[in-house]
Amino acid sequence: MAGAAVSQMDTRLDQRADGLELTILMPCLNEAETLATCVQKALGYLARSGIAGEVLIADNGSTDGSQAIARGLGARVIAVPEKGYGAALIAGIAGARGRYVIMGDSDDSYDFSALDPFVSKLRDGYDLVMGNRFKGGIAPGAMPPLHRYLGNPVLSTIGRVFFGGPIRDFHCGLRGFSRAAIASLDLRAPGMEFASEMVVKATMRGLRITEVPTTLSPDGRSRPPHLRSWRDGWRHLRFLLIFCPRWLFLYPGAVFFALGALGMAALLAGPVRLGGITLDVHSLLYASGAVVMGFQAMQFWVFARLYGGVTGLLPEPQRLSRALSHFGLEAGLVVAGVLLLLGLGLGFFTVAQWGTQDFGALTGSKVMRLAIASVTAMLLGLQFAFGAFFLALLGMMRPAPRS
């Protein structure tokens, strides 16, 4: 069903193409100082290369006359009421008439007269062609040191580790793509994290992606850029984490659970001495907390992957779905019941031990160890039961197969 919808979308896009091969798209918000230069370079490139194309300005509410400048030079302008870098580009992609789109900032930091590498790769069949400023060259003063040596390298590395793919400059603003392929990704991020969303979703959907060297020059504006380093950096990182629940929930949860389980196994029998340090009942309590927190985090991974698949936000988790198909609600409740009974049994035994001391002040740590084990088992049992019901609910949300 989703494939049919994408196919219909692609058909409508092709019907609107008007025979144009390329749209050069620029988001704009009060860029009167540099917009004319960018438009002239883009139009000059189209004329010189002989490519049938257009220059499209996605205006985000400029009040400095940017719209008139663009129209006066022969660019097409569409108004985008929703604020944000991503919102402007989403509207621009939807309104583009070319088969391919090359997008770039309208602050004269990218050279719209040197787009041949992008067009060549697009004609070779690549769906997304990213610029790489670190390979092409960053002019002095073009990128703040915080972005050049920390922000971009760290976020790009996280993106490659989380999602794979060849991209080493996740946030280059100059990139080309097949309009139909990118339209099928259902991009939604309205802010600067749109740059990450495009790369992440393209990678997850298996689109053909490559990079070409591109240069970055100091922008020509006299005002500060719209980008806010820490705010927008956090938004990129947040997006990467949300779209990779494996790294957000599964791996940390597995580490917590494994360390906690090892700690509990070692400490339930009695204190453990490591060098000059003695681990006793207090360490057992923290190990119990790690087991519970780790199990809960791993459950959240299962929930996030299945919900993402149901809503179409993430690719369908085929292997996880197959594994869970053999483990239904009833099986989950059986496991939960066993854990609860184990916890209750340990609890009764703990009370019995307390009774041997006439329910008075407890001495030693044996009873406390039993109490911790009892509470841990009951907590895991309840989590298992509630999780099984929630998984059953997610299963009911899946669309019925079409006959």
PEGI-V521003 format. One record per pair of residues at least 12 apart in sequence whose ideal C-beta (glycine too) atoms are under 7 Angstrom apart, sorted by sequence separation. I is the first residue (numbers start at 1). GAP is how many residues later the second one is. D is the distance in Angstrom with one decimal. If there is no record, write none. Layout:
# PEGI-V521003
I_GAP_D + I_GAP_D
This chain:
# PEGI-V521003
26_12_6.0 + 43_12_5.8 + 156_12_5.8 + 267_12_6.2 + 305_12_4.4 + 42_13_4.6 + 57_13_4.4 + 78_13_6.4 + 102_13_5.6 + 156_13_6.0 + 353_13_6.7 + 354_13_5.9 + 78_14_6.8 + 89_14_6.1 + 156_14_4.3 + 187_14_6.8 + 353_14_4.9 + 155_15_5.8 + 305_15_5.7 + 39_16_5.6 + 102_16_5.4 + 155_16_6.8 + 182_16_6.7 + 185_16_4.3 + 267_16_6.0 + 268_16_6.9 + 78_17_4.8 + 152_17_6.7 + 185_17_6.4 + 267_17_4.2 + 350_17_5.7 + 353_17_6.6 + 24_18_4.3 + 57_18_5.2 + 59_18_5.6 + 302_18_6.9 + 56_19_6.8 + 59_19_7.0 + 152_19_5.7 + 55_20_4.1 + 56_20_5.1 + 57_20_4.6 + 58_20_5.8 + 59_20_5.6 + 60_20_5.2 + 185_20_6.4 + 263_20_6.6 + 264_20_6.4 + 267_20_6.3 + 350_20_4.2 + 55_21_7.0 + 59_21_6.4 + 349_21_6.1 + 350_21_5.1 + 54_22_5.8 + 56_22_6.9 + 58_22_5.3 + 61_22_6.8 + 100_22_4.7 + 60_23_6.2 + 264_23_4.7 + 171_24_5.0 + 263_24_3.1 + 264_24_6.1 + 346_24_5.6 + 350_24_5.9 + 170_25_6.8 + 170_26_5.9 + 181_26_5.6 + 260_27_4.7 + 263_27_7.0 + 264_27_6.3 + 346_27_5.3 + 347_27_4.2 + 60_28_4.5 + 260_28_6.8 + 346_28_3.7 + 22_29_5.1 + 24_29_6.5 + 28_29_5.1 + 170_29_5.6 + 21_30_5.4 + 23_30_6.3 + 28_30_6.6 + 43_30_6.9 + 58_30_4.2 + 260_30_3.0 + 261_30_5.6 + 21_31_5.1 + 22_31_3.6 + 23_31_5.4 + 24_31_4.9 + 25_31_5.0 + 26_31_5.5 + 27_31_5.0 + 28_31_4.9 + 29_31_4.3 + 35_31_5.3 + 39_31_5.8 + 43_31_6.1 + 58_31_6.4 + 259_31_5.7 + 260_31_3.6 + 343_31_4.9 + 346_31_6.4 + 20_32_5.3 + 21_32_5.9 + 24_32_7.0 + 28_32_6.5 + 29_32_6.5 + 30_32_4.9 + 32_32_4.3 + 167_32_5.5 + 343_32_6.9 + 19_33_6.2 + 20_33_5.5 + 23_33_5.2 + 25_33_6.5 + 27_33_6.4 + 29_33_5.8 + 30_33_6.4 + 32_33_5.5 + 36_33_5.4 + 40_33_6.4 + 58_33_5.5 + 109_33_6.5 + 20_34_5.9 + 28_34_5.9 + 30_34_4.6 + 32_34_5.0 + 35_34_5.3 + 39_34_4.7 + 58_34_3.4 + 134_34_6.8 + 256_34_4.7 + 257_34_5.8 + 260_34_5.9 + 343_34_3.4 + 344_34_7.0 + 31_35_5.4 + 35_35_6.0 + 134_35_5.8 + 192_35_6.5 + 342_35_4.6 + 343_35_3.3 + 30_36_6.3 + 39_36_5.0 + 56_36_5.9 + 132_36_6.1 + 133_36_5.7 + 32_37_6.0 + 36_37_6.2 + 130_37_5.5 + 132_37_4.4 + 159_37_6.7 + 163_37_5.6 + 256_37_5.4 + 257_37_3.0 + 28_38_5.3 + 131_38_6.9 + 165_38_4.2 + 256_38_3.2 + 257_38_5.6 + 339_38_5.1 + 340_38_5.8 + 343_38_6.1 + 56_39_6.7 + 130_39_6.5 + 133_39_5.5 + 164_39_6.4 + 56_40_5.8 + 132_40_6.4 + 159_40_6.6 + 163_40_4.8 + 174_40_5.3 + 192_40_4.2 + 196_40_5.0 + 254_40_6.7 + 131_41_4.2 + 159_41_6.9 + 163_41_6.5 + 253_41_4.6 + 256_41_6.6 + 257_41_6.6 + 339_41_5.0 + 340_41_3.7 + 130_42_5.7 + 167_42_6.5 + 169_42_6.9 + 172_42_6.7 + 193_42_4.5 + 197_42_6.3 + 339_42_3.3 + 54_43_6.0 + 131_43_4.1 + 166_43_6.3 + 168_43_6.7 + 192_43_6.1 + 193_43_5.2 + 196_43_5.2 + 200_43_5.3 + 54_44_6.5 + 131_44_5.9 + 165_44_5.9 + 166_44_6.7 + 167_44_6.2 + 191_44_5.7 + 192_44_7.0 + 196_44_6.2 + 253_44_2.8 + 254_44_6.2 + 53_45_5.6 + 130_45_4.9 + 166_45_6.3 + 252_45_5.9 + 253_45_4.0 + 336_45_4.7 + 339_45_6.2 + 129_46_6.4 + 193_46_4.3 + 128_47_6.8 + 129_47_4.4 + 129_48_6.8 + 249_48_4.8 + 250_48_5.9 + 253_48_6.6 + 336_48_3.9 + 128_49_4.6 + 249_49_6.6 + 335_49_5.5 + 336_49_3.7 + 127_50_6.2 + 189_50_6.6 + 127_51_4.8 + 249_51_4.5 + 250_51_3.9 + 249_52_3.7 + 332_52_6.1 + 333_52_6.0 + 336_52_6.6 + 122_54_5.4 + 127_54_4.1 + 246_55_6.6 + 249_55_6.3 + 332_55_6.9 + 333_55_5.8 + 122_56_6.8 + 245_56_5.0 + 332_56_2.8 + 27_58_6.0 + 118_58_3.8 + 245_59_3.8 + 329_59_5.2 + 245_60_5.8 + 329_60_6.7 + 27_61_3.9 + 27_62_5.5 + 110_63_6.5 + 329_63_4.4 + 25_64_7.0 + 110_64_4.3 + 27_65_6.6 + 25_67_4.6 + 45_67_6.0 + 324_67_6.6 + 38_68_4.8 + 45_68_5.0 + 51_68_6.8 + 105_68_4.7 + 44_69_5.8 + 104_69_5.7 + 38_70_5.7 + 41_70_6.8 + 42_70_4.1 + 45_70_5.5 + 104_70_4.2 + 25_71_6.1 + 35_71_5.1 + 37_71_5.1 + 41_71_4.1 + 243_71_6.9 + 34_72_6.3 + 41_72_4.3 + 103_72_6.1 + 23_73_3.9 + 34_73_5.1 + 143_73_6.1 + 23_74_6.0 + 34_74_4.1 + 38_74_5.7 + 102_74_4.1 + 128_74_4.8 + 142_74_4.6 + 23_75_3.5 + 31_75_4.5 + 101_75_6.7 + 127_75_6.6 + 142_75_5.5 + 22_76_4.5 + 25_76_5.4 + 31_76_6.2 + 100_76_6.1 + 101_76_5.8 + 142_76_4.8 + 20_77_4.8 + 21_77_5.8 + 136_77_3.5 + 139_77_6.5 + 141_77_4.6 + 20_78_4.3 + 21_78_5.4 + 22_78_5.0 + 23_78_4.8 + 24_78_5.3 + 25_78_4.4 + 26_78_6.3 + 28_78_4.9 + 100_78_6.2 + 101_78_5.1 + 135_78_4.1 + 136_78_4.3 + 137_78_4.8 + 138_78_4.8 + 139_78_4.9 + 151_78_6.7 + 155_78_6.9 + 162_78_5.8 + 18_79_4.9 + 21_79_6.3 + 26_79_7.0 + 27_79_6.8 + 100_79_6.5 + 128_79_5.7 + 130_79_6.9 + 132_79_4.5 + 136_79_4.7 + 139_79_6.1 + 17_80_5.9 + 22_80_6.6 + 26_80_4.0 + 99_80_6.3 + 127_80_3.9 + 132_80_6.8 + 16_81_6.1 + 17_81_6.8 + 98_81_6.5 + 127_81_4.9 + 128_81_4.6 + 129_81_5.8 + 130_81_4.8 + 131_81_6.3 + 132_81_5.6 + 133_81_6.0 + 155_81_5.3 + 159_81_5.9 + 163_81_6.6 + 17_82_5.7 + 126_82_4.7 + 127_82_6.8 + 132_82_6.5 + 147_82_6.8 + 151_82_5.2 + 155_82_6.5 + 158_82_5.6 + 162_82_4.1 + 96_83_5.6 + 125_83_6.3 + 126_83_6.8 + 129_83_6.1 + 131_83_3.4 + 133_83_4.4 + 146_83_5.8 + 126_84_5.1 + 281_84_4.2 + 288_84_5.1 + 292_84_6.5 + 299_84_6.5 + 310_84_6.2 + 162_85_5.5 + 280_85_6.4 + 284_85_6.2 + 291_85_6.0 + 295_85_5.9 + 306_85_7.0 + 93_86_6.4 + 281_87_4.9 + 285_87_5.7 + 292_87_5.1 + 296_87_6.1 + 303_87_6.4 + 307_87_6.1 + 310_87_5.0 + 24_88_6.3 + 281_88_6.0 + 284_88_5.5 + 288_88_4.5 + 292_88_6.8 + 295_88_6.1 + 299_88_4.9 + 306_88_4.8 + 310_88_5.8 + 93_89_6.2 + 121_89_5.6 + 93_90_6.4 + 121_91_6.2 + 118_94_6.3 + 117_95_4.0 + 22_97_6.8 + 90_97_5.7 + 268_101_5.7 + 86_103_4.5 + 87_103_4.2 + 86_104_4.6 + 110_104_6.9 + 111_104_6.1 + 86_105_5.5 + 89_105_6.0 + 268_105_6.2 + 84_106_3.7 + 85_106_6.1 + 110_106_6.9 + 84_107_4.9 + 85_107_5.2 + 86_107_6.9 + 109_107_5.8 + 82_108_6.3 + 86_108_2.8 + 109_108_5.4 + 85_109_6.0 + 109_109_6.9 + 109_110_4.4 + 108_111_5.9 + 204_111_5.5 + 107_112_3.7 + 108_112_4.1 + 107_113_6.5 + 107_114_5.5 + 13_166_6.1 + 13_167_5.2 + 10_170_4.4 + 13_170_6.1 + 9_174_6.0 + 9_175_6.6 + 6_178_4.5 + 37_183_6.8 + 34_185_6.7 + 34_186_4.3 + 33_187_6.0 + 34_187_5.9 + 33_188_5.3 + 33_189_6.4 + 29_197_6.5 + 2_310_6.7 + 1_401_6.4
